[in-house]
Each structure stands twice: as C-alpha cells, then as structure tokens.
Amino acid sequence: MKKHNFSAGPCILPQEVFQKASQAVLDLDNSGLSILEISHRSKAFVEVMDKAQSLALEHLKLPKDEYQVLFLQGGASMQFIMSAFNLMQTKAAYLDTGAWSAKAVKEANLLGKVDVMASSKDKNYNYIPKDYEIPKDVDYFHCTSNNTIFGTQMKHFPKVDAPVVCDMSSDIFSRDIDFSYFDVIYAGAQKNMGPAGATLVAVKKSCLGKVDRKIPSMLDYQVHAAKDSMFNTPPVFSVYVSMLTLEWLKAQGGVKAIEKQNKAKADAMYAEIDRNPLFTGFAAKEDRSMMNATFNLTDESLKDKFNNLLVEAGVNGLNGHRSVGGYRASMYNALPLESVQVVVKAMQELEKQA
Ligand SMILES: *Cc1c(COP(=O)(O)O)cnc(C)c1O
C-alpha cells in the first residue's frame, strides 16, 4: 500500500533519491565500490563534498567568497553550543519561539549572558513575538526560523546591527528569502535535506575569529572551514544523500519553484482545517508554518475514528508532538500535494461519519 509520510523528522525524501542512494551503497558510479567503503579523502568523495557545498550555496544564493558551507556532526543540537562558542564574547540576544529555541538559550547561557528579547511561551508557543528591539551592543542575535513542534514560522526578520544566527533545521531550502541577511545558518539534515547524521552550517567568514576564548577544535568553525569539512571523517553517507537531494531540488527548479509547491500544499491543508468544524488550527494564523501544520480535533471522542481513517488511507506520522497533542502535518519539500489531499479527504470523511 502506498504510504503518505508526514513524519516530522527524519522524514520523507524524494523517491529517486532513495533509489540513487541505494544504488550507491551497492556500487558508486560503476566504481565497483560502495559509497560506504571508500575513503573520505578519495577523489570520488571529495567531489561529492564539493558538489554538496556548492549546491547548498547556490540554493541559498550566497556568495562563495563570503560564506563557507560545512557538513558537521552532532545535529542541530550541537550547533546550539557551537554557534555560541564561535560568536559569544559577552552577551547575545535570543528570540524564544519554541522548545528548540529554549534549548539554544540554555546552551548559550553556559558561555555568556543571554538576553531573551521576547518569548511566546505564555501561550504554549502558538505565535511568533513581534514587538521587541534588539540592542546594538550584543555579539549576535539568534532565532529559529521554523518551529517544527508548534507549527509557527517567522515571516519577517527584525532589523539588527549584530550578526544573525538562525536555526533553519525544518525550513531550509523551502522558501525564497534573503539568506544573506544571516551570518550563520544551521540545519540538521534530516528535515529537508537528507538522512540524519549531517548538519549543514553556512557561515559568513567575516564574523569568525572575533572572540577571545579558546575554542575546542571540533567546535571551531574556522578549524572545519580550513579543512573544508574534512578535519575529521565527515558523515559520508549523509553528505552523499544530501547532495542527491540538493541535485533533485535543482531539477525541480530550485527553491523558488519548490516554495510554490509548498505554498499550494500548505494552502490546501489550512483551508480544510479552517473549513472543517471538527478541526481547529493550533498556531496563530499569521504565523502558520508552511512546513508543519498543527491542529486538533474539536471533539476528542472522535480520535479513534479519525486515526482509523488515517491508517486506512496509508497516512504515516501525522500524530502531533506530545507538548501540543493533536496532529501535525509535516509537509517537507519531497511530500507531494497528493499526500495532503489524502489527509484532507480523511478529514472530510470524518465529518460525514460524525
Ligand atoms: C529537529 C530540530 C532540532 C534538533 O535537531 P537534532 O539534529 O536532532 O539535534 C533543532 N532545531 C529545530 C528547529 C528542529 O526542527
């Protein structure tokens, strides 16, 4: 039975990427060797790394002479402390828009003073705070562009004089924004780019090397940049599959074209949430995420009935995060519109049966 995969992460990737990746596990480009057994210093893998880095820069429209792309390990969670190690001198400004932001705040607190500009914790993070001003004297401003768990997304970014660090784990490569506004972008691969194991970091070289503290080698962006992400063994398979997904994205027409599709999927999903009296959206309308739509049943007693309809339709991973409950439709780049239509149909079927 065909599955419709709404998992929040790890999550759906393009079918053709799965095919190519599985072929490369058996035999990489007719070399007689598996991607899993070649040296990361081999010509074949160095080419994979170069390609992945240059495709990432191309999709983000970032100039190669100003930005460095790194593929690191430790997930986005490692970047909470790593970004602070590299940029925090004394004080930084953070926007608290969800559980991941809060974790970033906690880590940065280990290295300096963290000023939380604003927080939406008062309403279980169902909106993005907008009224705040970032002081001029901070070392950097940190924000989370898309709040995977709560289904909110920043549509505007504040005016700021300091460098901007952004956790883009769940919406990187999904919409056409001015990425050059950011000085450090990081994203765990497993939400819109590839399998778990690699973390993409795009860093503006000019904002590095300004802190006095000693930085452990493995946490130093400059060390990894100097070795072109080969300071130690990179997560080769994850980088390879990420490269395949970035190639796929280019073939789709790039970020601008995929944004159009993402918008069509989100519009279809939210239209049904708003139309159907049995459902209610969780996030404030103006802050709704194009990637993760969160919603609840208005009558909890219909839960088993709806869950059965979803199972019958082949829908996977629609359950909400435990801190929000209800449902979450994660509609990453590789998810076809058809899958959204299947969920919409199940919602309409529930209305007929109820
Ligand atoms: C999933 C996620 C993380 C955590 O990523 P790991 O790679 O598991 O550390 C951090 N931030 C956001 C926005 C996420 O969606």
The ligand as an SDF file (V2000), in Angstrom:
LIG
                    3D

 15 15  0  0  0  0  0  0  0  0999 V2000
   14.7590   18.7910   14.8530 C   0  0  0  0  0  0  0  0  0  0  0  0
   15.2080   20.1450   15.2440 C   0  0  0  0  0  0  0  0  0  0  0  0
   16.3520   20.3570   16.0450 C   0  0  0  0  0  0  0  0  0  0  0  0
   17.1560   19.2250   16.6190 C   0  0  0  0  0  0  0  0  0  0  0  0
   17.9110   18.6360   15.6500 O   0  0  0  0  0  0  0  0  0  0  0  0
   18.9440   17.4500   16.0130 P   0  0  0  0  0  0  0  0  0  0  0  0
   19.6220   17.2670   14.6970 O   0  0  0  0  0  0  0  0  0  0  0  0
   18.1380   16.2780   16.4550 O   0  0  0  0  0  0  0  0  0  0  0  0
   19.8520   17.9400   17.0690 O   0  0  0  0  0  0  0  0  0  0  0  0
   16.7030   21.6550   16.3300 C   0  0  0  0  0  0  0  0  0  0  0  0
   16.0020   22.7000   15.8640 N   0  0  0  0  0  0  0  0  0  0  0  0
   14.9080   22.5360   15.0930 C   0  0  0  0  0  0  0  0  0  0  0  0
   14.1720   23.7490   14.6010 C   0  0  0  0  0  0  0  0  0  0  0  0
   14.4770   21.2640   14.7590 C   0  0  0  0  0  0  0  0  0  0  0  0
   13.3850   21.1010   13.9970 O   0  0  0  0  0  0  0  0  0  0  0  0
  1  2  1  0
  2  3  1  0
  2 14  2  0
  3  4  1  0
  3 10  2  0
  4  5  1  0
  5  6  1  0
  6  7  2  0
  6  8  1  0
  6  9  1  0
 10 11  1  0
 11 12  2  0
 12 13  1  0
 12 14  1  0
 14 15  1  0
M  END
$$$$
